[in-house]
């Protein structure tokens, strides 16, 4: 695994912890996906899904789209090399559709 992928995994676990402590959202399915598939594959699966995940919806309802995988991928160009441009675009479009203002 590349150093970039390892750092991305750590960042994904960090948004799990932040969602739990800052937004009161315990994303158990997300944590299981991270443990089973790793961060990059989990992010790809969530971004490429035809509809937002339950976790995305829960974070939207809490006003915390900043804690979504989509926001993490779009807003930090460090991660862009891990994804194809279409995946970054899908994540950006989903965030825009839900009224999220990009940093």
Buried (B, 14 or more C-beta within 10 A) or exposed (E): EEEEBEBBBEBBBEBBEBBBEEBEBEBEEBBEBBEEEBBBEBBBEBBEEEEBBEBBEBBBEBEBBBBBBBBBBBBEEEBEEBBEEEBBEBBBEBBEEBEBEEE
